[in-house]
Amino acid sequence: MREKKRLEDMLANETNLIRHSDDISAYFDLAREGESVDADLRREIDSLRQLVDRLETETLLSGENDARNAIVTIHPGAGGTESQDWADMLLRMYLRWAERQGFETVLYDYQPGEEAGLKSATFAVNGEYAFGLLTSEIGVHRLVRISPFDQAKRRHTSFASVFVSPEIDDSIDIVIKPEDLRIDTYRSSGKGGQHVNTTDSAVRITHIPTGLVANCQNERSQHKNKERAMSMLRSKLYENELEKKRAATKKIEDSKLDIDFGSQIRSYVLQPYRLIKDHRTKTEIGDVDRVIDGDLQPFIRAYLQMRRGEKQARVFNIAAKCPNPDCNAFVVKGSLTEDQLKNMSPTTPNKIWSTTCPKCKTTFETKEKDLFQLPAR
């Protein structure tokens, strides 16, 4: 169903692009004939620009879970009532953003603060690419403003953390392609009388992509042993997929930071000047009210572009050439990105590295300054 909806959305987007282009072309024709169509033309161009920006943003979402629904949790940090009020402002901002995107929101949990704001809130954002878009918001958000709760009207700094996880359903569809299997038969090694010595009834099935193996030799029939081995293999593949999901969740959990000074991903300054700055992408917006009212697209877009740039960063292998004239293979010591190479200054150029060529088994030594930089394939 998810794939069907994705294809339907692609067709609908193509239809919308053609319609907007035709309408704009028609308005230009009317303008050439002397009609006053400035307002209508501007409206159509703005609508087309919004559609193109949305589609371009979706092309940046290629993660395994990016297309899923999102579950968002907000916690206030250092700052007491101030931070609790700031957490409530963030909740309102994300609900407004979801409404602008046409997403459905469901509030799962809301713990009100003692004086104002909230102690914690958890809500779901249901819509295509909700998680992928909201990954840009994971981290600590910092607010600087004149406190409405301070009678002396002093400037306060408040913190709140936002954590976003993908909504993972329990159903894991295990698809086993015949070409991914290697099936071996052999004679059973257990007790079984004359039959054991005359037929190869035991079955071993290897799933080549994962290396998982399932064996069965309990039954006298090779067909039954194969059926049971396939059942065991499906269970192993299911557990393997669950382990991948647990690893992905742990990776997201590890991205959490302390809710305090020095760990913020974005600062919202309302006094003494008005500016919102994302510290990862260096994106700055002066229209504070627009952002707090739910217009997060500039920050989301900049973050996704930065993430894609990191994924596409060129990687180089640091390697030594085997001195054996009959081999000439390269032995890789490690890998570095292009930016890491630019910022790296060798501190021990004459340090000796000892290694063994995996191809010809020749053991040799080389200085670090003599290592090669090879593009990783």
C-alpha positions, -999 to +999 in steps of 0.1 A: +000+000+000+029+024+008+044+018-026+010+023-043+005+056-025+041+067-035+034+060-072+001+078-070+017+109-054+044+109-082+017+109-108-002+136-090+029+158-087+036+154-124+001+165-132+004+195-109+036+206-125+021+204-160-010+223-149+010+251-133+033+254-163+003+256-187-015+282-165+016+304-164+020+301-201-016+311-206-012+341-183+018+353-203-003+350-235-030+371-219-005+397-208+008+400-243-027+407-254-030+436-230-049+418-201-040+428-165-029+394-150-001+405-127-017+393-095-028+359-110+006+354-126+024+361-094+001+337-075+007+309-100+045+314-100+046+314-061+025+282-061+048+265-086+079+276-067+064+260-035+057+228-053+092+226-068+108+233-035+088+206-018+097+180-046+133+190-044+133+185-007+118+150-011+147+141-034+170+147-004+152+121+016+168+087+008+172+072+043+156+038+051+131+053+075+127+088+060+093+081+045+078+069+078+056+087+103+075+105+131+071+103+169+084+136+185+092+140+222+100+174+238+116+179+272+125+212+289+161+216+302+180+240+324+159+271+332+129+260+353+096+277+344+113+296+316+124+263+298+090+247+304+074+276+287+099+274+258+092+237+254+055+245+251+064+271+224+083+244+205+053+221+207+031+248+192+057+255+165+059+219+154+021+215+154+018+246+132+045+232+109+027+199+106-006+217+098+012+237+070+025+204+055-010+188+056+002+162+082-020+147+108-008+151+145-018+129+174-009+140+210+001+109+229+013+125+262+013+160+277+026+167+312+018+204+321+044+225+340+037+236+376+034+273+366+034+274+329+045+254+298+051+216+299+073+191+316+072+167+286+051+161+255+050+133+230+031+134+197+030+116+164+032+133+130+016+112+104+024+119+067+048+110+039+084+118+048+074+131+082+104+115+100+129+124+072+119+161+074+119+162+112+154+146+116+167+182+113+151+190+146+168+164+167+189+181+194+188+210+219+171+243+211+182+275+229+160+305+235+172+340+246+145+365+255+133+390+282+115+366+306+077+372+310+080+355+344+107+379+357+094+410+373+128+427+368+125+421+331+159+405+328+171+385+298+170+347+303+184+318+284+163+286+282+168+252+267+146+223+255+154+191+237+136+176+208+139+139+199+124+123+168+121+086+161+105+068+131+072+049+137+082+013+131+054-012+126+057-048+140+052-064+106+084-074+088+079-089+054+105-116+049+111-121+012+134-149+003+145-150-034+154-185-048+186-171-063+198-160-028+197-195-015+223-223-017+208-257-008+231-286+001+220-322+009+241-347+028+236-379+048+222-377+083+248-383+110+223-394+137+206-427+144+182-440+119+190-475+107+197-485+072+179-455+057+206-431+070+232-449+050+214-450+017+199-415+011+210-379+014+180-367+034+196-339+055+194-304+042+215-273+047+202-239+034+225-209+032+211-174+027+240-159+006+234-122+012+234-125+050+254-157+054+227-172+077+225-210+077+197-234+087+202-272+089+177-300+094+182-337+094+155-349+118+131-362+092+135-392+070+121-372+041+144-347+024+113-326+014+103-323+051+138-314+062+139-287+035+106-273+047+117-272+083+151-256+074+132-229+054+111-222+084+141-219+106+158-196+080+128-173+080+129-170+118+166-162+116+161-136+089+132-121+109+155-118+140+182-103+118+158-076+106+147-068+142+184-065+151+189-040+123+159-019+136+173-020+171+207-008+158+190+020+139+171+031+170+202+030+191+221+052+166+193+077+168+193+075+206+230+081+207+225+114+189+208+129+220+227+157+238+226+172+273+200+199+276+224+227+286+249+253+274+272+243+245+250+215+231+224+235+212+218+229+175+198+261+170+195+294+188+164+316+189+174+351+200+145+375+207+165+401+227+186+422+223+182+415+186+160+391+167+176+362+149+173+325+146+206+306+137+212+269+130+247+262+143+252+231+120+242+247+087+249+283+096+214+292+083+201+325+097+166+340+096+156+374+110+119+369+107+116+352+141+078+353+143+074+334+109+097+306+121+080+302+155+047+302+137+058+270+119+078+280+088+107+256+093+114+247+057+146+268+053+162+250+082+150+216+072+161+221+036+196+234+046+201+204+070+191+178+043+214+194+018+242+193+044+235+157+052+235+147+015+269+166+011+283+146+040+272+113+024+287+122-009+320+133+005+350+118-013+368+091+007+405+083+003+423+052+014+457+056+031+477+027+018+512+013+012+525-005-019+537-040-015+574-041-023+572-076-038+577-071-076+555-101-084+526-086-064+525-048-063+492-048-043+482-019-020+477-025+017+451-001+032+460+014+066+428+035+070+404+059+052+399+097+054+374+121+038+387+149+015+381+175+042+400+154+068+429+152+045+430+189+039+429+197+077+454+169+086+490+178+092+514+149+097+529+150+132+550+118+129+560+116+092+590+093+100+569+069+121+573+033+109+542+013+100+547-025+098+522-046+079+516-078+059+503-079+024+471-100+024+477-111-012+513-124-012+518-125+026+550-103+024+558-085+057+573-051+052+578-016+068+572+019+055+572+055+068+540+073+072+552+101+049+555+075+021+520+063+023+497+067-008+463+085-010+440+064-032+404+072-040+382+046-022+360+026-046 
